[in-house]
Structure formats: C-alpha cells, structure tokens
Amino acid sequence: MTKLSIGVVGAGRVGAVLAAALRAAGHEVVAAAGESDASRGRIEALLPGVAAAKPSDVARACDLLLLTVPDDMLSNVVTMLSASGAIREGQVVVHTSGRHGLAVLEPAREVGARTVALHPAMTFTGTEVDLPRLAGCVFGVTAAEADRALTEDLVEDLGGRAMWVPEERRTLYHAGLAHGANHLVTLVAEAIEILSAAGADDPAATLRPLLTAALDNALADGDAALTGPIVRGDVETVRAHVAGLVADAPQTLPSYVALAQATIDRAVTDGRLLPIRASAMLRVLDAAQASALARASDVAR
C-alpha cells in the first residue's frame, strides 16, 4: 500500500506497539501523544526519535490517525478532534477498540475522514516482545466497502489477518474475546489460590502442563475436550470439592459453582452426562451457594 504518515493518540500498550509495527513496514510515524510517564517511556523505547505532542497536533500532522485510547474516552476524543478541525477530509482515522465499530467515529466521517475499526485479538505488554506476536494475529475489522482494501492492507502491514465483523456484532465479538481471555486469567488465578491453600509450593508449575493441554484440546475439539468429575458424573467428588473450597478457599466458591453449572449443562447437552446425575450435582451446588449466601448475610449483620 501507499506509505502513510502515522500519528498515534494514546501511546499505551497497544498504540505504541502498532505504531512501531507500521513503522517497521515502511510507514513514517510523525508524532505521538501520551500523558502518563509510562506512555512517554513507550514512545522513547518503541518509537525513538518520534516527537511527543498534544493530541490535536498529532492529528494535524498525519495522514493516518491511530486512536488507541480507552473505550470510554474514544467518543470524546473523536468529537473534540473533529470539532477543532484537527481531523480533516481525506484523512484515515483508525481506532483499536474491540467494543466499538464505526458509529463512534461518526464525527470524523462527517468532516470527510475515512474511518476504520481495527482491533487486535491479542493481549499486549507494551514492549518490543509484542512485535513478533503480531504475526498471524487476527484483527477484528469494520469499515465501509470503499475502505476494505485499505483496511486489509493495514492488517497485512501489521503482520495480521483480517476478520470482518459487522457493525452490529462488534460488542458480541468483543464479549467473546473478553470472556475467553480475561475470565481465563481470573480462573487461573483462583486455581493457583486453591492449590496454594492445598500446600503446593509452586502452583503455577503444577498447573502449566494441565492447562496448556486443556487449552489446546478445547481450541481443537470444543466440548469434546472436557474431562473430570462432572462429565464422569462423580457427584460425591463435586460435593467434596465444594466442602473443601468452603473450608479453605471460600473466595473461589462463586466462580466454581457458576462454571460447574455451565459445564453440567454442556455435558448433558452433548449426551455424556445423564440427567439424573446432573440433577444431583446441581442440588449439591445450589446447596453450597445458598449456604455461602447465608454465611455472608450473617457476617454483614
């Protein structure tokens, strides 16, 4: 594609890395805006020689404006830059929010800018180690038909692969990623807490081979990868789990119960768990949940 001058507003973990990747692909990064010490440090580390400037000055200086600010700030930033004349006709304005599509960029489109939603389905450290990880990364993209080729070229320059997401499905797309990745972190952290309570001296090392295999199998085979006491119908094992958590890791009980209930539903649906066993396990889980709520209410009093 034609090489563009790039400006980035919000030099956080995502923005600085994507700007650095576009620079490596031959585009010129002309300016970056970042208010925190961490953002300014990323500009220095990942974009050496690039001037730090105010958002309006960054927007005026570039052909392609990369907006990598938090989701809740995005609308205000676009509105402010468009109203001030910093965004202009023919300019390309790209945001990296998973939740938002093109609607949030409407003020920019109204002044004649070309608008693109481009979200990398990856977690970022904000350091150079992220750059090789972009290779093959899926980008959830939304753009007008006229801007489809431009969007695909940008994703290619970033080393990624485009997944086209309809405007009305952006929130659902992002929910799937957050549920899979963010909630996985919570789940693993709680599993570490439970193993620590059991006396494991290195719970992460204990979990690593099991979790790695489980993740690979789940990605390849879906529900068919499920193993463990629920799919086997081991009611008494689930009862023992719940008792152990109540005694030694009560903070993990709500998520254990919620995920166990969801797992029971899936195991019944695919025919590997008999409904009579499922009902027995659900009664165990319901009783544990009710008991925990009663205890919490007593403590609150």
C-alpha positions as CSV (number, residue, x, y, z in Angstrom):
1,M,0.0,0.0,0.0
2,T,1.0,3.7,-0.3
3,K,3.2,4.6,2.7
4,L,1.5,7.0,5.1
5,S,2.5,9.4,7.8
6,I,1.2,8.0,11.1
7,G,0.1,9.7,14.2
8,V,-0.9,7.9,17.4
9,V,-3.1,9.3,20.2
10,G,-2.8,7.2,23.3
11,A,0.6,5.6,23.3
12,G,-0.4,2.9,25.7
13,R,0.4,-0.8,25.4
14,V,-1.4,-1.2,22.1
15,G,-0.8,2.1,20.4
16,A,2.9,2.2,20.7
17,V,3.3,-1.4,19.5
18,L,1.1,-1.0,16.5
19,A,2.8,2.3,15.6
20,A,6.1,0.6,15.8
21,A,4.9,-2.3,13.6
22,L,3.6,0.2,11.0
23,R,7.0,2.0,11.1
24,A,8.8,-1.3,10.5
25,A,6.5,-1.8,7.5
26,G,7.8,1.4,6.0
27,H,5.3,4.0,7.2
28,E,6.6,7.2,8.9
29,V,5.4,7.7,12.5
30,V,5.5,11.5,12.8
31,A,4.0,12.2,16.2
32,A,2.6,10.5,19.3
33,A,0.5,11.7,22.3
34,G,0.7,10.1,25.7
35,E,0.0,11.8,29.0
36,S,1.5,9.3,31.5
37,D,5.1,8.6,32.3
38,A,4.6,5.1,31.1
39,S,3.3,6.3,27.7
40,R,6.2,8.7,27.3
41,G,8.5,5.8,28.1
42,R,6.9,3.6,25.5
43,I,7.3,6.4,22.9
44,E,11.0,6.6,23.7
45,A,11.5,2.8,23.7
46,L,9.4,1.8,20.8
47,L,9.3,4.9,18.7
48,P,12.8,6.5,19.1
49,G,13.0,9.9,17.5
50,V,9.3,10.4,17.3
51,A,8.0,13.7,18.7
52,A,5.6,13.7,21.7
53,A,2.9,16.2,21.1
54,K,-0.7,17.2,22.0
55,P,-3.5,15.1,20.5
56,S,-4.6,17.9,18.2
57,D,-1.1,18.5,16.9
58,V,-0.7,14.8,16.3
59,A,-3.9,14.7,14.3
60,R,-2.9,17.6,12.2
61,A,0.5,16.1,11.4
62,C,-0.5,12.8,9.9
63,D,-2.3,11.0,7.1
64,L,-3.4,8.1,9.3
65,L,-4.5,8.9,12.8
66,L,-4.4,5.9,15.2
67,L,-6.7,6.3,18.2
68,T,-5.7,3.9,20.9
69,V,-7.4,5.5,23.9
70,P,-9.6,3.6,26.4
71,D,-13.1,2.7,25.1
72,D,-14.9,5.1,27.3
73,M,-12.7,8.1,26.2
74,L,-12.9,7.3,22.5
75,S,-16.1,9.2,21.7
76,N,-14.9,12.4,23.4
77,V,-11.5,12.3,21.8
78,V,-13.1,11.9,18.3
79,T,-15.6,14.6,18.9
80,M,-13.0,17.0,20.2
81,L,-10.5,16.5,17.4
82,S,-13.2,16.7,14.7
83,A,-14.8,19.8,16.1
84,S,-11.4,21.6,16.4
85,G,-10.5,20.9,12.8
86,A,-7.6,18.6,13.7
87,I,-9.2,15.8,11.8
88,R,-9.7,16.7,8.1
89,E,-11.2,15.5,4.9
90,G,-9.5,12.5,3.3
91,Q,-7.6,11.6,6.4
92,V,-7.7,8.0,7.7
93,V,-8.9,7.7,11.3
94,V,-8.5,4.2,12.9
95,H,-9.4,3.1,16.4
96,T,-8.4,-0.1,18.0
97,S,-11.4,-0.7,20.4
98,G,-12.9,-4.2,20.3
99,R,-16.3,-3.0,21.5
100,H,-16.8,0.0,19.1
101,G,-17.4,-0.1,15.4
102,L,-17.7,2.8,13.1
103,A,-20.5,4.7,14.9
104,V,-18.1,6.1,17.4
105,L,-16.1,7.7,14.6
106,E,-19.1,9.4,13.0
107,P,-17.9,12.9,13.9
108,A,-14.7,12.2,11.9
109,R,-16.7,10.8,9.0
110,E,-18.9,13.9,8.9
111,V,-15.8,16.1,8.3
112,G,-14.8,13.8,5.4
113,A,-12.4,11.4,7.1
114,R,-12.2,7.7,6.1
115,T,-12.9,5.6,9.2
116,V,-11.8,2.1,10.3
117,A,-12.3,0.0,13.4
118,L,-9.3,-2.3,13.8
119,H,-9.0,-4.4,16.9
120,P,-6.1,-6.8,17.5
121,A,-7.3,-10.0,19.2
122,M,-4.2,-10.2,21.4
123,T,-3.0,-9.2,24.8
124,F,-0.2,-6.6,24.9
125,T,2.7,-5.9,27.3
126,G,3.6,-2.6,25.6
127,T,7.1,-3.7,24.9
128,E,9.1,-5.0,21.9
129,V,8.2,-8.6,22.7
130,D,4.8,-7.9,21.3
131,L,6.1,-7.1,17.8
132,P,6.7,-10.7,16.7
133,R,3.5,-11.8,18.3
134,L,1.6,-9.7,15.8
135,A,2.5,-12.3,13.1
136,G,-0.7,-14.1,12.3
137,C,-2.7,-12.2,14.9
138,V,-6.4,-11.8,14.0
139,F,-7.7,-8.2,13.8
140,G,-11.5,-7.7,14.1
141,V,-12.1,-5.1,11.5
142,T,-15.1,-3.0,10.4
143,A,-15.0,-0.5,7.6
144,A,-17.0,0.8,4.7
145,E,-16.9,-1.2,1.5
146,A,-14.8,1.6,-0.1
147,D,-12.2,1.3,2.6
148,R,-12.0,-2.5,2.6
149,A,-8.8,-2.7,0.5
150,L,-7.1,0.0,2.7
151,T,-8.1,-1.9,5.8
152,E,-6.8,-5.2,4.5
153,D,-3.5,-3.5,3.5
154,L,-3.1,-2.1,7.1
155,V,-3.7,-5.5,8.6
156,E,-1.2,-7.1,6.2
157,D,1.4,-4.4,7.1
158,L,0.8,-5.3,10.8
159,G,1.5,-8.9,10.0
160,G,-2.0,-10.0,10.9
161,R,-5.2,-11.5,9.4
162,A,-8.4,-9.6,9.0
163,M,-11.7,-10.9,10.4
164,W,-14.6,-8.8,9.2
165,V,-17.1,-8.0,11.9
166,P,-20.5,-6.4,11.1
167,E,-21.1,-3.1,12.9
168,E,-24.0,-4.6,14.9
169,R,-21.8,-7.5,16.1
170,R,-18.9,-5.6,17.5
171,T,-20.0,-5.9,21.1
172,L,-20.6,-9.6,20.8
173,Y,-17.2,-10.1,19.1
174,H,-15.5,-8.3,22.0
175,A,-17.5,-10.1,24.7
176,G,-16.3,-13.5,23.3
177,L,-12.7,-12.3,23.5
178,A,-13.1,-10.9,27.0
179,H,-14.9,-14.0,28.3
180,G,-12.2,-16.2,26.9
181,A,-9.1,-14.3,27.8
182,N,-9.9,-12.0,30.8
183,H,-12.0,-14.5,32.6
184,L,-9.4,-17.2,31.9
185,V,-6.9,-15.1,33.9
186,T,-9.3,-14.9,36.8
187,L,-9.9,-18.7,36.6
188,V,-6.2,-19.5,36.6
189,A,-5.5,-17.0,39.4
190,E,-8.2,-18.7,41.5
191,A,-6.9,-22.2,40.7
192,I,-3.5,-21.0,41.9
193,E,-5.0,-19.8,45.2
194,I,-6.8,-23.2,45.7
195,L,-3.5,-25.1,45.1
196,S,-1.7,-22.8,47.4
197,A,-4.2,-23.5,50.1
198,A,-3.6,-27.2,49.4
199,G,0.1,-26.7,50.1
200,A,1.6,-26.6,46.6
201,D,5.0,-24.8,46.7
202,D,4.8,-23.9,43.0
203,P,1.1,-24.0,42.0
204,A,1.9,-22.3,38.6
205,A,4.3,-25.2,37.7
206,T,1.7,-27.7,38.8
207,L,-1.0,-26.2,36.6
208,R,1.1,-25.3,33.5
209,P,1.1,-28.7,31.7
210,L,-2.5,-29.4,32.6
211,L,-3.8,-26.0,31.5
212,T,-1.7,-26.0,28.3
213,A,-3.1,-29.4,27.3
214,A,-6.6,-28.4,28.2
215,L,-6.5,-25.1,26.3
216,D,-5.1,-26.8,23.2
217,N,-7.7,-29.6,23.3
218,A,-10.5,-27.2,23.9
219,L,-9.5,-25.0,21.0
220,A,-9.2,-28.1,18.7
221,D,-12.2,-30.1,19.9
222,G,-14.6,-27.8,21.9
223,D,-16.8,-29.6,24.4
224,A,-15.3,-33.0,23.4
225,A,-12.2,-32.0,25.2
226,L,-14.0,-31.9,28.6
227,T,-12.7,-34.4,31.2
228,G,-13.1,-34.5,35.0
229,P,-15.7,-35.3,37.7
230,I,-18.6,-33.5,36.1
231,V,-18.5,-35.3,32.8
232,R,-18.0,-38.6,34.6
233,G,-21.0,-37.9,36.9
234,D,-19.0,-38.1,40.1
235,V,-21.5,-36.4,42.4
236,E,-19.5,-37.1,45.6
237,T,-16.3,-35.7,44.2
238,V,-18.1,-32.4,43.4
239,R,-19.6,-32.5,46.9
240,A,-16.1,-32.9,48.4
241,H,-14.7,-30.1,46.2
242,V,-17.4,-27.7,47.4
243,A,-16.7,-28.6,51.1
244,G,-13.0,-28.1,50.6
245,L,-13.5,-24.7,49.0
246,V,-15.9,-23.6,51.7
247,A,-13.3,-24.5,54.3
248,D,-10.1,-23.3,52.8
249,A,-10.7,-21.1,49.7
250,P,-14.2,-19.6,50.1
251,Q,-13.5,-16.7,47.8
252,T,-13.3,-19.1,44.9
253,L,-16.7,-20.8,45.5
254,P,-18.9,-18.5,43.4
255,S,-16.9,-19.0,40.2
256,Y,-16.5,-22.7,40.9
257,V,-20.3,-23.1,41.3
258,A,-21.1,-20.9,38.2
259,L,-18.6,-22.7,35.9
260,A,-19.7,-26.1,37.3
261,Q,-23.3,-25.3,36.5
262,A,-22.4,-24.3,33.0
263,T,-20.3,-27.4,32.5
264,I,-23.1,-29.6,33.7
265,D,-25.4,-28.0,31.1
266,R,-23.0,-28.6,28.3
267,A,-22.2,-32.2,29.3
268,V,-25.9,-33.0,29.4
269,T,-26.5,-31.4,26.0
270,D,-23.8,-33.5,24.3
271,G,-25.1,-36.7,25.9
272,R,-22.1,-37.5,28.1
273,L,-23.8,-36.8,31.5
274,L,-27.0,-38.5,32.5
275,P,-29.8,-36.0,33.6
276,I,-30.2,-37.8,36.9
277,R,-26.6,-37.3,37.7
278,A,-26.8,-33.7,36.6
279,S,-29.7,-33.1,38.8
280,A,-27.9,-34.5,41.8
281,M,-24.8,-32.3,41.2
282,L,-26.9,-29.2,40.7
283,R,-28.6,-29.8,44.1
284,V,-25.1,-30.0,45.7
285,L,-24.1,-26.8,44.0
286,D,-27.3,-25.0,44.9
287,A,-27.0,-26.0,48.5
288,A,-23.4,-24.8,48.7
289,Q,-24.4,-21.5,47.1
290,A,-27.3,-21.0,49.5
291,S,-25.1,-21.8,52.5
292,A,-22.4,-19.3,51.4
293,L,-25.0,-16.6,50.9
294,A,-26.4,-17.2,54.4
295,R,-23.0,-17.0,55.9
296,A,-22.2,-13.8,54.1
297,S,-25.5,-12.3,55.3
298,D,-24.7,-13.3,58.9
299,V,-21.3,-11.6,58.6
300,A,-22.8,-8.5,57.2
301,R,-25.1,-8.2,60.2
